[in-house]
Amino acid sequence: MKVLVIDDEALIRKSLIRAFKAKGHEVFEAPDGLEGVRLWREHKPDLIFLDVLMPGLTGPQVLREMGPERSGKVVLISA
């Protein structure tokens, strides 16, 4: 499974990445919404962990950028 983690907190990204890689999944990470949208378009992940509040594009703004063509499940997260 391909997983994309979009979060501005490095510790949260690293924790999720470690957990999914330990289970054998392919994981991509983005420190902000703009990079997240780019990686989503490039890799079409099956699962997306998306921070709600980030500088630049927020989680809801990222969802709007993805639009109806969005594939995969999205889990909104917030510290």
C-alpha positions as CSV (number, residue, x, y, z in Angstrom):
1,M,0.0,0.0,0.0
2,K,1.2,3.5,-0.8
3,V,0.9,6.0,2.1
4,L,1.3,9.8,2.0
5,V,1.9,11.7,5.3
6,I,1.3,15.5,5.0
7,D,2.2,17.3,8.3
8,D,4.4,20.2,9.2
9,E,5.5,18.5,12.5
10,A,8.6,16.4,11.7
11,L,8.1,14.1,14.8
12,I,4.6,13.2,13.7
13,R,5.7,12.5,10.1
14,K,8.6,10.3,11.3
15,S,6.4,8.3,13.7
16,L,3.8,7.5,11.1
17,I,6.5,6.7,8.5
18,R,8.3,4.4,10.9
19,A,5.1,2.5,11.7
20,F,4.0,2.0,8.1
21,K,7.4,1.1,6.8
22,A,7.8,-1.5,9.5
23,K,4.7,-3.1,8.0
24,G,6.2,-3.1,4.5
25,H,4.3,-0.1,3.0
26,E,5.7,2.4,0.6
27,V,5.6,5.8,2.4
28,F,6.0,9.4,1.1
29,E,6.2,12.5,3.2
30,A,5.4,16.2,2.8
31,P,6.1,19.0,5.3
32,D,3.4,21.2,3.8
33,G,0.3,21.2,1.8
34,L,1.8,22.3,-1.5
35,E,4.4,19.5,-1.4
36,G,1.6,17.1,-0.3
37,V,-0.5,18.0,-3.4
38,R,2.5,17.5,-5.7
39,L,3.3,14.1,-4.1
40,W,-0.4,13.0,-4.3
41,R,-0.5,13.8,-8.0
42,E,2.8,12.0,-8.6
43,H,2.2,8.8,-6.5
44,K,-1.6,8.4,-6.2
45,P,-1.4,7.0,-2.6
46,D,-4.0,4.6,-1.2
47,L,-4.0,6.3,2.2
48,I,-3.3,9.9,3.1
49,F,-2.6,11.3,6.6
50,L,-3.4,15.0,6.4
51,D,-2.7,17.6,9.1
52,V,-5.6,20.1,9.5
53,L,-3.6,23.1,10.5
54,M,-0.4,23.8,8.5
55,P,1.3,27.0,7.2
56,G,0.5,27.6,3.5
57,L,-2.2,25.2,2.4
58,T,-4.3,23.8,5.3
59,G,-5.7,20.3,5.3
60,P,-9.1,21.4,4.0
61,Q,-7.4,23.5,1.3
62,V,-5.4,20.4,0.2
63,L,-8.6,18.4,0.0
64,R,-10.1,21.2,-2.3
65,E,-7.0,21.1,-4.5
66,M,-7.3,17.3,-4.9
67,G,-11.0,17.8,-5.8
68,P,-13.3,15.0,-6.9
69,E,-10.5,13.1,-8.6
70,R,-9.0,12.3,-5.2
71,S,-8.2,8.6,-4.8
72,G,-7.5,6.8,-1.6
73,K,-8.7,7.3,1.9
74,V,-7.9,10.5,3.9
75,V,-7.4,10.6,7.6
76,L,-7.4,14.1,9.0
77,I,-5.1,14.6,12.0
78,S,-4.4,17.4,14.4
79,A,-2.1,17.8,17.4
